[in-house]
Amino acid sequence: MEQRTARLTLLIDPRKKALFEQLCAEEDVTPSQKVRQFIRDYIEQQTGKDWLDASQD
């Protein structure tokens, strides 16, 4: 199970943020859930491994 103990802060254009939040709501996910999914997918794409396996290297 993923532990959510770290915080990531980023700056984004307000219009992009509003559209992102709207699109997330249409998928019935929170923006945080979607960002975590993006990060997991990126790790797997870059390493070719499941994100849990990659974090244990």
C-alpha positions as CSV (number, residue, x, y, z in Angstrom):
1,M,0.0,0.0,0.0
2,E,1.3,3.4,-0.9
3,Q,2.2,5.7,1.9
4,R,1.2,9.4,1.3
5,T,3.7,11.2,3.6
6,A,5.5,13.5,1.1
7,R,4.2,16.7,-0.4
8,L,4.8,18.0,-3.9
9,T,4.2,21.6,-4.6
10,L,4.1,23.0,-8.1
11,L,3.1,26.2,-9.8
12,I,0.7,26.0,-12.7
13,D,-1.3,28.4,-14.8
14,P,-4.7,29.0,-13.2
15,R,-6.6,28.2,-16.4
16,K,-4.8,24.9,-16.7
17,K,-5.5,24.1,-13.1
18,A,-9.2,24.9,-13.5
19,L,-9.5,22.7,-16.6
20,F,-7.5,19.9,-15.0
21,E,-9.9,20.0,-12.0
22,Q,-12.9,20.0,-14.3
23,L,-11.6,17.0,-16.2
24,C,-10.8,15.1,-13.0
25,A,-14.3,15.7,-11.7
26,E,-15.7,14.3,-15.0
27,E,-13.6,11.1,-14.3
28,D,-14.8,11.1,-10.7
29,V,-11.2,11.3,-9.4
30,T,-9.4,14.0,-7.4
31,P,-6.6,15.9,-8.9
32,S,-4.2,14.3,-6.3
33,Q,-5.3,10.8,-7.4
34,K,-4.7,11.7,-11.1
35,V,-1.2,13.2,-10.3
36,R,-0.3,10.1,-8.4
37,Q,-1.4,8.0,-11.4
38,F,0.7,10.2,-13.7
39,I,3.7,9.7,-11.5
40,R,3.3,5.9,-11.2
41,D,2.8,5.6,-15.0
42,Y,5.9,7.8,-15.6
43,I,8.1,5.7,-13.3
44,E,7.0,2.5,-15.0
45,Q,7.5,4.0,-18.4
46,Q,11.0,5.2,-17.6
47,T,12.2,2.1,-15.6
48,G,10.2,-0.6,-17.3
49,K,9.3,-1.9,-13.8
50,D,6.4,-1.8,-11.5
51,W,6.6,1.3,-9.4
52,L,7.0,-0.7,-6.1
53,D,9.9,-2.7,-7.5
54,A,11.5,0.5,-8.8
55,S,11.3,2.2,-5.4
56,Q,13.1,-0.7,-3.7
57,D,16.2,-0.5,-5.9
